[in-house]
Amino acid sequence: MNNKENRIEYIVWLISEFASRYKMSLTQAYKYLNNHEAITFADNNYNVMHTFSLDSAVDDLANFCKRNGGQVG
């Protein structure tokens, strides 16, 4: 896999785990994360985030969303 494919796979995995943790559908999680710019955040910070545990990365997304007006987490 190339770097772009790795990023896409990782972000899809994050969305799935975020949805599972917060009892959302994948579509709801995607829309929530996208509306609060967390997907762009994860993409821009992939090189660091993918070295963290999945729980830590999902926590980071939730905290990022909160700083951007989100209510989940």
C-alpha positions in Angstrom: 0.0 0.0 0.0 1.2 3.5 -0.7 1.0 6.4 1.8 -2.3 7.7 0.4 -4.0 4.3 0.7 -2.6 4.0 4.3 -4.1 7.4 5.2 -7.5 6.6 3.7 -7.6 3.2 5.5 -6.5 4.8 8.8 -9.1 7.6 8.6 -11.9 5.1 7.7 -10.8 3.0 10.7 -10.9 6.1 13.0 -14.4 7.0 11.8 -15.5 3.5 12.4 -14.1 3.4 15.9 -15.5 6.9 16.7 -18.9 5.7 15.6 -18.7 2.6 17.7 -17.5 4.5 20.8 -20.2 7.2 20.6 -23.0 4.9 19.4 -23.4 6.5 16.0 -23.9 5.1 12.5 -20.9 5.4 10.2 -22.7 8.1 8.3 -23.5 10.1 11.4 -19.9 9.8 12.6 -18.5 10.9 9.2 -20.8 13.9 9.1 -20.0 14.9 12.7 -16.3 14.6 12.2 -16.4 16.3 8.8 -18.5 19.2 10.1 -16.0 19.8 12.9 -13.0 19.5 10.6 -11.7 16.5 12.4 -11.2 14.4 9.2 -8.9 17.1 7.8 -7.1 17.2 11.2 -6.6 13.5 11.1 -5.3 13.6 7.5 -3.0 16.6 8.2 -1.6 14.8 11.3 -1.6 11.3 10.0 2.2 10.9 10.4 1.9 11.4 14.2 -1.6 10.1 14.9 -1.1 6.7 13.4 1.7 6.0 15.9 -0.7 6.5 18.8 -3.1 3.9 20.2 -6.5 3.8 18.6 -8.2 4.9 21.8 -5.8 7.9 22.1 -6.5 8.9 18.4 -10.3 8.7 19.0 -9.9 10.8 22.1 -7.9 13.4 20.1 -10.7 13.5 17.5 -13.3 14.0 20.2 -11.3 16.8 21.8 -10.6 18.5 18.5 -14.3 18.4 17.7 -15.1 19.9 21.1 -12.7 22.8 20.4 -14.6 23.4 17.2 -18.1 23.4 18.7 -18.8 19.7 19.0 -20.9 18.2 21.8 -19.9 14.6 21.6 -17.3 13.1 24.0 
